[in-house]
Amino acid sequence: MLRWILVLIGVCGLIGIRALENEIFYDPFLSYFRSADHTAVFPEFEWGKLVVGYLFRFLLNTFFSLLIIHYLFQNIKWTKQAFLLIALIFLIVFPIYLFCIYDKFQFGYLFSFYIRRFVIQPLTLLLIIPIFYYRAKMM
C-alpha cells in the first residue's frame, strides 16, 4: 500500500510542477509557445536565470520520475538505469534547445517546440515505464 502511495506522490509532484510552472520557474518562453503564433515576438530573457530555471525544473522532474520508477518496479538497479537514461537524454536535448534559443528559433518553430518538451516535461518517463514493464514481464 505504501508503494502505491509513493507512486501517487510522484505523479502528484509532476502534476504540481506543471500546474505551478508559471510561479515556480523563470521561463519567458511559456507564453511565447502558448500563443502558438509563429509571428509572436521573441521574448527578452536573461540567459543565466533561464538556464538555472531549466536545470531546477529538470532536477524536480527527475526526482519525481525516479520516485515513480523506483516504487513502481522496486528495483534500485533499474532506478539507476532510469536516472542515466533521463540524464543522457537531457544532456543531448538541452544544448540543442539552448542553441535553438540562441538562434531565435530560426532553426524551426516546431522543432524548437518539441525539443523544448523534452527539456521541460518528463517525457522520458513515458518511454521508460513501458520498457521496464515489458522487461519485468519477461523476467
Secondary structure, DSSP 4 states (H G I P E B T S, - for coil): -HHHHHHHHHHHHHHHHHHTHHHHS--THHHHHHTT-TTPPPPP--HHHHHHHHHHHHHHHHHHHHHHHHHHH--HHHHHHHHHHHHHHHHHHHHHHHHHHHTTTTT-HHHHHHHHHHHHS-HHHHHHHHHHHHHHHH-
